[in-house]
Amino acid sequence: MTTADVADLGLRERKRLATRRAIQLAVIELVAERGLEGTTVDEVSRVADISPRTFFNYFASKEEALLGDQPVLPSDETVEQFVSGDGAILDDLARVLVGAGAKSMKDIEMVQLRHALLKQYPQLFAMRMLTMRNFEDQVGQIVARRLERSDPVLAANPEELAAKARLITLVAFAAMRHAWMRWATGEGTDTLSNRMIDSFEQLKGLFDTDAA
């Protein structure tokens, strides 16, 4: 592959991301103005300056476009570093989730607009929670892999392994949601990553045996 080919791939990816964002922003703006039922794919496509066919290359429905991108784990390298790590597991998991948050929630304006709309449509909010549950399951799987590697006794008891992995994951997600809510509701101008780091530090403080 030549340097020109690499540059072209980079340009195509930027265009793809720009189109995806334009669609999401258009559906958010139209639903805010006209409501979900009053918004059509044709209108979204017109506002985003694309064809309906292009819309369906990115999203299966206006609801999917409104929900936004699903959270995803960071790179395989980051995941494997976590699985093979030997530091405090919540500290290491915080780094994984900070990486996922930075990748998934770069546009605070769009996230805040979407958050406000989803509260108006319980069915869409439920769909969004399902995507978060899927992400939670993915995180739980890598936590279980780490526990299985680091604790042979626990690895020999699949039920206890699953229970402990679930507990660690739920605790970490509580800190992540705490950070996300402060960020999405506009409490200050800090980044989501910094909010998450702060929330995990507060979480550690709750269990500090030296605390008053």
C-alpha positions as CSV (number, residue, x, y, z in Angstrom):
1,M,0.0,0.0,0.0
2,T,1.4,3.4,-1.0
3,T,1.5,6.6,1.1
4,A,-1.2,7.9,-1.2
5,D,-3.4,4.9,-0.5
6,V,-3.0,5.4,3.3
7,A,-3.9,9.0,2.9
8,D,-6.9,8.1,0.9
9,L,-8.1,5.6,3.5
10,G,-7.7,8.3,6.1
11,L,-9.8,10.8,4.0
12,R,-12.5,8.2,3.4
13,E,-12.7,7.4,7.1
14,R,-13.0,11.1,8.0
15,K,-15.7,11.5,5.4
16,R,-17.5,8.4,6.8
17,L,-17.4,9.8,10.3
18,A,-18.5,13.2,9.2
19,T,-21.5,11.7,7.3
20,R,-22.4,9.6,10.3
21,R,-22.3,12.6,12.6
22,A,-24.4,14.7,10.1
23,I,-27.1,12.0,10.1
24,Q,-27.1,11.8,13.9
25,L,-27.2,15.6,14.4
26,A,-30.0,15.9,11.8
27,V,-32.3,13.3,13.4
28,I,-31.7,14.9,16.8
29,E,-32.6,18.4,15.6
30,L,-35.6,17.2,13.7
31,V,-37.0,15.1,16.6
32,A,-36.4,18.0,19.0
33,E,-38.5,20.2,16.6
34,R,-41.1,17.8,15.3
35,G,-41.2,14.8,17.6
36,L,-40.3,11.3,16.8
37,E,-43.4,10.5,14.8
38,G,-43.1,13.7,12.8
39,T,-39.6,12.9,11.7
40,T,-39.0,10.8,8.6
41,V,-35.9,9.3,7.1
42,D,-36.4,11.4,4.0
43,E,-36.4,14.6,6.0
44,V,-33.3,13.5,8.0
45,S,-31.5,12.7,4.7
46,R,-32.4,16.1,3.3
47,V,-31.1,18.0,6.3
48,A,-27.9,15.8,6.4
49,D,-27.5,16.4,2.6
50,I,-27.4,12.8,1.7
51,S,-29.8,10.3,-0.1
52,P,-32.1,8.0,1.9
53,R,-30.1,5.1,0.4
54,T,-26.9,6.6,2.0
55,F,-28.8,6.9,5.3
56,F,-29.6,3.2,5.3
57,N,-25.9,2.5,4.7
58,Y,-25.3,3.9,8.2
59,F,-28.4,3.2,10.2
60,A,-31.3,0.8,10.0
61,S,-33.9,3.3,11.2
62,K,-34.3,6.9,12.6
63,E,-34.5,5.4,16.1
64,E,-31.1,3.8,15.7
65,A,-29.6,7.0,14.4
66,L,-31.1,8.9,17.4
67,L,-29.7,6.4,19.9
68,G,-26.1,7.1,18.7
69,D,-23.1,4.8,18.5
70,Q,-22.9,2.0,21.0
71,P,-20.0,2.2,23.5
72,V,-17.1,0.0,22.6
73,L,-14.0,-1.4,24.3
74,P,-10.8,0.4,23.4
75,S,-8.1,-1.4,21.4
76,D,-7.3,-5.1,21.7
77,E,-3.9,-4.1,23.0
78,T,-5.5,-2.1,25.9
79,V,-7.8,-5.0,26.7
80,E,-5.0,-7.5,26.8
81,Q,-2.9,-5.2,29.0
82,F,-5.8,-5.2,31.4
83,V,-6.3,-8.9,31.4
84,S,-2.6,-9.5,32.0
85,G,-2.2,-6.7,34.5
86,D,-1.3,-7.1,38.2
87,G,-2.2,-3.7,39.6
88,A,-5.3,-2.8,41.6
89,I,-8.1,-4.2,39.4
90,L,-10.4,-1.1,39.7
91,D,-7.5,1.2,38.8
92,D,-6.8,-0.9,35.7
93,L,-10.4,-1.2,34.8
94,A,-10.8,2.6,35.2
95,R,-8.2,3.0,32.5
96,V,-10.1,0.7,30.2
97,L,-13.4,2.5,30.7
98,V,-11.8,6.0,30.3
99,G,-10.4,4.8,27.0
100,A,-13.9,3.5,26.0
101,G,-15.5,6.8,27.1
102,A,-13.0,8.9,25.2
103,K,-13.7,6.9,22.1
104,S,-17.5,6.9,22.4
105,M,-18.4,10.3,23.7
106,K,-16.3,13.0,21.9
107,D,-19.1,15.4,21.0
108,I,-20.7,16.8,24.2
109,E,-23.2,19.0,22.3
110,M,-24.7,16.1,20.5
111,V,-24.6,13.8,23.7
112,Q,-26.5,16.5,25.7
113,L,-29.1,17.0,23.0
114,R,-29.6,13.2,22.7
115,H,-29.8,12.8,26.5
116,A,-32.6,15.4,26.7
117,L,-34.6,13.7,24.0
118,L,-34.2,10.2,25.3
119,K,-35.9,11.2,28.5
120,Q,-39.0,12.1,26.5
121,Y,-39.2,8.7,24.8
122,P,-39.1,5.8,27.3
123,Q,-39.0,3.2,24.6
124,L,-35.8,4.7,23.2
125,F,-34.3,5.1,26.6
126,A,-34.9,1.4,27.2
127,M,-33.2,0.6,23.9
128,R,-30.2,2.7,24.9
129,M,-30.0,0.9,28.3
130,L,-29.9,-2.4,26.3
131,T,-26.9,-1.2,24.4
132,M,-25.2,-0.3,27.7
133,R,-26.1,-3.7,29.1
134,N,-24.4,-5.3,26.1
135,F,-21.3,-3.2,26.8
136,E,-21.5,-4.1,30.5
137,D,-21.4,-7.8,29.5
138,Q,-18.3,-7.2,27.3
139,V,-16.6,-5.5,30.2
140,G,-17.7,-8.3,32.6
141,Q,-16.1,-10.9,30.2
142,I,-12.7,-9.2,30.3
143,V,-12.9,-8.8,34.1
144,A,-13.6,-12.6,34.4
145,R,-10.6,-13.3,32.1
146,R,-8.4,-11.3,34.4
147,L,-9.7,-13.0,37.6
148,E,-9.4,-16.4,36.0
149,R,-5.8,-15.7,35.1
150,S,-4.8,-14.2,38.4
151,D,-6.6,-16.4,40.9
152,P,-6.4,-20.2,40.2
153,V,-8.7,-21.0,43.2
154,L,-11.4,-18.7,41.9
155,A,-10.9,-20.0,38.4
156,A,-11.8,-23.5,39.6
157,N,-15.2,-22.2,40.8
158,P,-17.0,-20.8,37.7
159,E,-20.0,-19.7,39.7
160,E,-17.9,-17.6,42.2
161,L,-15.8,-16.3,39.3
162,A,-18.8,-15.0,37.5
163,A,-20.3,-13.5,40.6
164,K,-17.1,-11.6,41.5
165,A,-16.6,-10.4,38.0
166,R,-20.2,-9.2,38.0
167,L,-19.7,-7.3,41.2
168,I,-16.5,-5.6,40.1
169,T,-18.1,-4.6,36.8
170,L,-21.2,-3.2,38.5
171,V,-19.1,-1.1,40.9
172,A,-17.0,0.2,38.0
173,F,-20.1,1.1,36.0
174,A,-21.6,2.9,38.9
175,A,-18.5,5.2,38.9
176,M,-18.7,5.5,35.1
177,R,-22.4,6.5,35.2
178,H,-21.7,9.0,38.0
179,A,-19.1,10.6,35.8
180,W,-21.2,10.5,32.7
181,M,-24.2,12.1,34.3
182,R,-22.1,15.0,35.6
183,W,-20.5,15.4,32.2
184,A,-23.7,15.1,30.1
185,T,-25.7,17.5,32.3
186,G,-23.0,20.2,31.9
187,E,-21.6,20.4,35.4
188,G,-18.5,22.4,34.5
189,T,-16.5,22.2,31.3
190,D,-14.3,19.2,32.1
191,T,-13.8,16.3,29.8
192,L,-15.6,13.0,30.2
193,S,-12.2,11.3,30.8
194,N,-11.3,13.6,33.6
195,R,-14.8,13.2,35.1
196,M,-14.3,9.4,35.1
197,I,-10.9,9.6,36.7
198,D,-12.4,11.9,39.4
199,S,-15.3,9.5,40.0
200,F,-13.0,6.5,40.4
201,E,-10.8,8.5,42.8
202,Q,-13.9,9.3,44.8
203,L,-14.9,5.6,44.7
204,K,-11.6,4.6,46.1
205,G,-11.9,7.2,48.8
206,L,-15.2,5.7,50.0
207,F,-13.4,2.5,50.9
208,D,-10.3,4.1,52.4
209,T,-9.8,2.6,55.8
210,D,-8.0,5.7,57.0
211,A,-10.9,8.0,56.1
212,A,-12.8,9.6,59.0
